[in-house]
Amino acid sequence: MAFRILSGDLSGLSGRSVEVEADLVSALSSFHITGLPGPGIRESRQRIRSAIENSGFRFPDRHRVVVHLAPASVNKEGSYFDLAIALAILVESGQVTPEVVQPHAFLGELALDGSLRPVRGGATVADHLHKVLRWIPGESDRISAQQERSKGTLEMALFVPPGQKPPCNPEPESPVEILECESLVQVVRILKDGGPVPTIQRGIEVIACEVDQGEGQEVTGQTDMSDVVGQVQARRALEISAAGEHPLLMIGPPGCGKSLLARRLPGLLPALEAEDRFEVRQIRELIDGPCDAEGERPFRSPHHSITVAGLVGGGAPIRPGEISRAHRGVLFLDELPEISLAALEALREPLEEGVVTLSRAAGSMVFPGQFLLVAAMNPCPCGQGVGGRCRCRSSERHRYRRKLSDPLLDRFDLHVSLKPVHVPLFSESVGEPPESSAQIRGRVERARIRAESRGTKEPNGKLKWADRDRWLQLNSDSRQLLEQWEQEQSWSMRRWIRFLRVARSIADLDEADTIEEEHLLEAHSLCVPKINES
């Protein structure tokens, strides 16, 4: 009779349950895996056999071993099922009793010596299996885990490799334990004895990240706003952008500090919540493999030659792009007009929806894409602007600026024009030193707390017009000014809403309940596109 064990793998960037079935048939010795296994799974047969024998167990040589991965209608790839397959074979060959294995779930790759190795996206798969175990205690009795625990009959565990225990914080009454194990021998010993898991050396849990093979660049190191001298309006725009997560476009000649400012934006953003930190860690593990990620806000800066697939995702098999790599962080696009038109236009939907949906003949996949977009560009091809030493013809400047469509420019809430700033290099500077990132971040955090007190979970950059009664409080002067501008400006509805969102963020930074006239004036100076003024 075939034996069944619960395991799982990845489907896109989310976990998926897979049942591993094993059966032994009295026939010539052979080992078959069915259920649409990929090359990596088919190659695991020799690895699993060596792991079983090197762990002191016996591989059933005089039988035909048939392993099935259900559901059989979907393709499967990777080494997620090694541990589950090995245990199913041990149960079928009578070396382990089925009762001690049945209630549990197993995940991990086996080395030739039987030790457990992490798998790509293991924490994500483990988090999914944990939820499945909580609500499906057994095959015959599908009642809640809490009711089963009250009977004192249910004991379930999820076995994972070292360092891939998800921070799911199970409830006290949950019967599911998440156990990190080092080897097949240790798993069998725990199943048979039911004892505690030996303490794992912390050095094993720390796994170096693989070298990033993406088109972007993961920026690390300490950066602080105190390094930026001058550019008062640009500094203020970065603060507003961080407070409400407003997309920002900076226009200026080379060397004026556009990249310098953009790389300091993550330091102005509040620290990630526990759930968001786990999302960031999940994405890094899914894309780059197992790593010891601390969940810091990502900062991605792809080269301007990036393709559509590199930016939004694609390929065969489908992989997420830079948008998903920048999830919960900052995506910086330097030399914006030099990026291909197709890639730029592909940004428009993710900026509005917060996700990337890729549809192919084999099906659709949804990748996360909640990022803060910051872009930079020169005022003209030579970079010097319309005045001064510009060497460009008017036709060249026009062609350069027309690379950015109006619908794309409409997605930027903030537009800043930067000019070169004289910085005293060899003489002592006069005046107060620039504010540090910590000082600005304090104001940003207070502004976000004020925004949350209105009952809106999303940042100000995502406020909905239908909820304007909550966030659009105006006094008589600001309402009169808006009525005047409504007669003068030919803005689209999207532009008006984005303008008011920026004004709301400025009011929150000033700790004001209502949007005052000065808030509207500052928002107007930052929201009007500067592409034709530089």
C-alpha positions, 0 to 999 in steps of 0.5 A: 500500500502506498504511503503519502507525506506532505511537502511543498515547493514554489509556485512563482513567489508563493508556496504550494502544497505537494503530496509525496507518495511512495510504493514498493513493487516486487520487481527488478530494482529500479527507481521512478519518480512521476508527477511531471518532475523536472530535471533537478528532481529526476537527478535526485534519485541517486542523491537520495539513495546515497543519503539513505545508505550513508545515514545507516539505513537500507535502500530497497534494492530488490524492489521497484521504487515508485514515487509520485508527486501530486498533483500530477497536472503541474510541473515541479522543479527543485530539491524540495522533496528530497527529505519527504521522498527518503522518509516515504521510502523508509516507511514503505521498506519497514524501517520507520513506522508510518504512524510517527511520520503521517501527521507531519510535513517535511522540506529540504534537500539531502546531501550525499552524506544525509545532511539537510541543506537549505532550498531556494525560498524554503522559508516561504514554502515552510510558512505555507506548509505551516498554515496548511498543517494548522487547518488540515490536521489529518486526512480523515478528520478535517477539524480545527487544530485547536479542537484536536489539541483540546483532545490531547491527540494531535501532535504535528511538526514541520521539519525544515533545514537549518536557517529556514524556519519562518517567523510565523509566530504560531499561536500558543494553542497551535499544535504545529511545531517548526523544527530545524534539523541537520540531517536525515538521521536526526529527523528519524531520531526525533520521529521515533523518540519524540524528544526535543531537537538538539540545539543547532550551531548558529554558524550553520544557520548563517548562509552567505548570499549568492552573488546577485545576478540581477540586472540591478545593483544592491546598494549597501553601506551607510549613507547619510543626508548630512553628506549632502550640502545645499540642494534645499528643495531637493532635500525637502522633496526627498523628505516629502517623498519618504513621508507619503511614498510619493514617486520623485523625478529629479532633473539636473546636469551631471554632478549636481547630486541626483544620485547622491540624494537618491541613494540616501532615500532608504535611510529616511524611510521608517523601519519595516514591520515584522511582516514586511521584513519577512516579505523582503527576506522571502523575495531575496531567498526566492530570487537569489537563493538561501541567504542571511537577510536582515530584512532591510529596505532594498535599494535597486539601481538597474543600468539604463540598458535594462530590458522589459523582462529585467525590469518587470519580470519574464523569461523561461521559466518566469522570474521576477524583475527589478520591480519585485526586487525593490518591493518595500524599498526604493527603485532608482532609475538613473538616465531615465530617457535612455531606458527603452520606451517599452520598459518605461511604459511597463512601469505604469501599471505596477505603479498604480496596482502595486503588483506585477501580473505576467500572463503567458501561454502556460499561465499567469503569475503575480509578483509583488511590486510595492516600491517607491520610484525615484528617477533622475535625468539630464535636462538635455543630451549633453547634460548642460541644460538650455542655458550656459554651455549647452551644445544641443540643437533644439530638435535634439532637446525636443527628441530627448524629452519626448522619450518620456510620455505624458502618462508616465510623467503623470505617475510622478508626484514630485518634480524637482529641478536641480542646479549646480551648487558651489561647495567649499572644499578647502575653506571652512564652511559657514553656517549650521551643518546639514540635517542628518538622516536620523533627524529627517526620519524622525519627522517622517515617522511622526508624519506617518503616525499622524496619517495612520491615526486617520484610519488609512493603512496605506501611505499618503501616496496611495490615498483614495479619492473616495476617502477624501472626507478623512484626509482632505480637510481644508480651511477657507483660504486653501479652498478658495485657492483651489477654486482659483487654480481649478479655473486656471489649470488644465490638469487631469483628475489623476494629477489633481489627486496626486497634487492633493496627496502631496499637500496632505503629506506636507501638512502631516510633516508640519503636524497640521490637521488641515491643509493650509494655503502654504501647504498647497503652494509648496505642493504646487511648486513640487508637482508641476513638471520641470522637464520643459523648464531646465 
